[in-house]
């Protein structure tokens, strides 16, 4: 099933409960598109469980990480063996302050590459 607005062509759609019916609406132009049945509702919800993210041209690995994990906060740390220069990025999951991961700063600042290996 392809979910697309027949008025403006947008794929930015949402389901809205109206009594015991569920309507499909376009988020961009606001038009009602159709009443959906249980199967269409299940398919729509499953398709939207994995929402693609927009990665702007020139984004780094760190930029993409921050979009994927918005509840994390980062800080940079130095290493005495490296003359005190910043060489790692640490991520903390808030509010529990649990260290999630450490990344080498060269990877963090490197251009993000798509699955095909192309820089965006």
Buried (B, 14 or more C-beta within 10 A) or exposed (E): EEBEBEEEEBEEBEBEEEEEEBBBBBEBEEEEBEEBEEEBBEBBEEBEEEEEEEEEEEBBBBBBBBEEBEEBBBEEEEEEEEEEEEBBBBBBBEEEEEEEEEBEBEEBEEEBEEEEEEEE
